[in-house]
Amino acid sequence: MGDRSDDELARAAASGDAQALDELLARHVDRVHGVCARVLRDPQDALDATQNALIAIARGIDRFDGRAAFTTWMYRVATNAALDEGRRSSRRPTPVDELPNAVDGRSGTEATVSASIDVHAALAQLPDEFRVAVVLRDLEDLDYAEIAAILDIPPGTVRSRIARGRTALAAILTDRSAGNSDPVTERPIG
């Protein structure tokens, strides 16, 4: 059964095949979580969004019409779940912990982990429209047409959001490496 395509599994799941649905969700749970984790600022919110996305996929599989690839539809559902969870979590009070400053002389692994933390923290500072576009392009490696379909916006808007998001991300990371603790308040984004 593992040799069926996503579209075949989706059609089977839409017709009530629970095993096909399980296989489809298991095949893509990491991708769904990856999108949610990169779009959201908090790991717990990402887990909540992942769960909501998987539930939405399971409940809405009969609405998948096959006009686009299953993964395009799935990314749209995951992105919407992450954005919804982000809006819900923004209304909840959350404690803020500062990241420790980088230490010179770190090992390669420590430097890589630190750089990853810096990028994740910088992504969290971008407005949703830029963060989502950059995550889908640069971290999920989707092409512009797929992102346009997922976000339901023109490809030119996708290009603009990615360019503006990358520019803002570079500015945040540059300011962070220069020792500024809150570059967003010093440089307007958008």
N, C-alpha and C positions, 0 to 999 in steps of 0.2 A: 504494500500500500504506500510505502514511502516514495515511490517513483511518480506519483501523480503531481501535476502542476498545481500551483496555487489556485488558478481559475477552476480547474476540475474539482479540487477540494471545496472551493467556495460554492460551486453549483450543487455539489452533493450535500454540503452542510445546509444550504438553503432549502433543500428538499427534505430535510429532517435527519440526515445522517450525522449522528452525534460523534461518531468516531472520526469522521472527516473534519468536523469542527474542532475536535480536540487536537488532531494532527496539525491543522492549520494554525491554531493559536500557539501550540508548542513550537512550531517552526519559526514564529515571528515574535514571540514574547520578548526576546532580548532587544530586537529592533524597536519595538513599541516602547520598552522601558528606556532605551537609549535616547529616543527623541524626547520623551517626557523628562528625563533627568537633565538633559541639556537645555531644555526650554525653561525649566523651573529652577528656582534658587535653592530649594530645600529638598533633601533626599526623601524625607517622609512624604512631602507633597508629590514628588515624582512617583513614589510607590502608589499613592492614592490615585493619581492620574492614570498610571498604568493599569490599575485594576478597573477604573472606570472605562478606559479605552477598550480593554478586553471584553468587558460586559457589553459595551456599545456595539462592538464588532459581532459578538455572539447574538445579541438581540436584533441587530440590523442586517445580518448576513443575507436575509431574503431581499433586501433592498439593493444589494450589490448587483448592478446590471451588466457588468462586463464590458462597458464602453471604454473603460480605462483598465490598466493592470490592477490586480487585487492589491498589490503593494502601494499603489498610488492612493487608492481608496483607504487603505489601512493607515497610511501616513496622515491623511486628512483627519481621520477619526482620532488618531493619537495626538495630533497637533491641537485639535479642538478640545480634547479632554485636558491636555496640559494647560491650554489658555484658560479654560473654565476653572480648573483647579487653582491656577494662579490668581484669578479674580476672587475666588472664594478665600484663599489664604491671605490675600491682601487686606481682607476685612477682619482678619484675626490678629490679635497682638502676638508678636513673636520676639523672643529675646535675640539680641545682636551680640555676637562674639567677634572680636577682631582677629584677623589672621595674624600670626606672628610674622615679624619682619624676616626677610631672607638673611641667611648667614653665609658669609663667604667661606670658601674652602669645603663646600659640600661634596659628597661623593656623586658620581654620575646618576645613580638611582635617586638620591635625595634631590638633586637638581631637577631631574625629570618630573618627579612628583610635585615639587614646588612650582615648576613651570605650569604643570597641569592645573594645580590649584589656582595659580594666578589667572590662567585663561578662563577657568570656570567662574572665578569671582568677577572677572572683567565682563564675561558674557552676561552675568546676572545684572550688571549695571546698564545694559542696553535696553532700550524700549522694546516691548514685545515684538513689534512688526519687524525690527531689524534683527533681533536675537533669533527669531524663528527662521527667517530667511537664511541667515548665516549658518545656523545649526544644520538645516536641511541640505545646504550646499556643501559646506566645508567639513562637516563632521559625519553626515549621513551620505555624502557623495552623490546626491541626486542632481539630475540635470535641470536646467532652467524650465523646460517644458513641464517636467514632473512637479516642480515646486509651484509653478503657476497653476497647475491643475489642483494640487493639494490646497493651496491657499485661495483658489478661485479669484485670481488677479491676473492681469496681463503679464506676459513675459518681460516686457520693458519695466514694469513696476518691480518685478522680481530682481532684475539686474540693478535697478536703482537702490533697492533696499539692501541688497548684498553689498554693493559698493559703499553705501553710507554706513552700513553696519561694520564693515571691515575697517573703514577709516576711523570710526569712533572706537572700535576695539583696539586698534593700533595706538590711538591717542591715550586710551586708558592704560594700556600696558606700558607705554612710554612714561607716562606720569607715575605709574606705580613703581617702575624701576628707578625713577628719579627720586623716589621717597615721598611723593605726595600721597597722603592717605585717602583723599576723596576727590579724585580728578573730575568726577561728574559735576560737582558743584562749581568747579572752576572753568569748565569748558562745556558750553551747551552742546547737546547732541541733537541732531535733527535738522 
